[in-house]
Amino acid sequence: MSDRIIGIGTDICAVSRIERAIEKEHFYARVYSETERAYLDKKESVKAQSAAAMFAAKEAVAKALGTGFIRGVMPWTIEVTHDAAGAPGVHLSGDAQGRLEEIGGRRVHLSLSHEGDMALAFAVIEGE
């Protein structure tokens, strides 16, 4: 049997909104994992843009899972990763991973972009 698309999600986020939000330690520590924060802290001049794109990614993945941020699928259960070349990926945990398995998901593809005050993410879940 060939792989098929079983979920798609997209989100757009205002960079200025996330820039204000990440100044609040409670938001920053709760929404972004330790690994994500370490990545963002290295971004300096584009930290807000990168944080907004990562937040949009979390929303897009939650939408692709068919839940949004409910039923235990929360921002902290969706971690945005980057490979050595900087390409984004996703690591799911807890109920987000459980939901992926429930819908027969095998792999999550992710694309991120930002320009000016807007950040965009697109997620595709591939399944069997």
N, C-alpha and C positions, 0 to 999 in steps of 0.2 A: 504494500500500500504506500502511496506517495504522501509526502507531507502536505499539509494544507494550512491555510490561514484560519485560525479559529477566534481571533480577537484583534481589533485595532483600536487605538485611542490616540487622541491628540489633545494638546493644551497649549494655550498662549498665556504668557504671564508678563506683567509690567515689571521691569527691572527696578524702577523706583520704589515700588511696593515692597519687594523683597529686600532691597537695600536698607529700608527702614526696619524691616522685621528682623534681619540678621544682626542688627545692633542690640537687640534684646537677647541676652544670653539664654534665657529660658527657651525661646523659639529656636535659636541656632542649635542648641544642644539637643533639643527634643526632635527636631525635624531631620537634622543631618547627622549621620553616623560619625564616629571618630575618624574613620578613614576619609569620609567626604569632607569633614572640616579640615583635615590636614591638607587635602588637595586644594580646597578653596583658599586656605591661608597662604598658600604659595602663589596664588594667582594675582595678588596685589591689585594692579590697576584694573583688572577685569573681574574681580571677585564678585561684585554684585551681579554682573551679567551671567557669570558661570553659575552662581547660586540660583538665579532665576531660571536658567535653563534646566538645572537639576531639579528644581521644584516642579517645573512644568513636566519633566520626565516622570516624576513620581505620580503626578495627576494622570498623565497619559497612560502609564502602565496600569494604574488602578481602573481606568476606564476600559482598557483592553481586557482586563480580567473580568469585566462586566459588573463590577461592584461600586466603583468610586471608593471614597474613603468611608466605608461602612463594613460591617461584619468582620471586624478585626483587621481588615486591609487598611493599614495606616501608613503615613509617610515614613515612619521609622522601620517598617517591614519591607521597604523598597529602597535598596541602596544602589546608587548610580556609581559605576566603576569606570575606569579608563585603562585601556591597554597601553603598552609601551609607546605606541604611535599616537596615543591620545584619543583613539576611537572609543565612544561610550559603550557601556554594557550595563547589565543589571544583575544584581544578586538579590534574590528574594529570601525572606525568612518568615517564620511564624505562619500566620493565616494567609499571607500573600502567597507563600510557597504552597500551602495547602490548597488554595483556590486554583493555582496554576495546575496542580495535579488533578483536581476535581474536574476541570474542564478539558483535560487531556493535553495540556500544553507541554511542549518539549523544549522550546527555546523562545526567548524574547529578543527581538531586534529593536534597536533604539537609534533615533537620529535627533540631534539637538542643533539649534541655531539661535543666534542672537544678533540683533542689529538695533542700535540706538537704545530706546527704552523698552523694547519688546524681546522676549525670549520665547522660543517655540520648541516643542518636542513632539515626536511622532513615535508610537510604539506599535509593533506588530508581534502577535503571538503565533508561533508556528506549532502545529500539533500533528498528530498522526491521523 
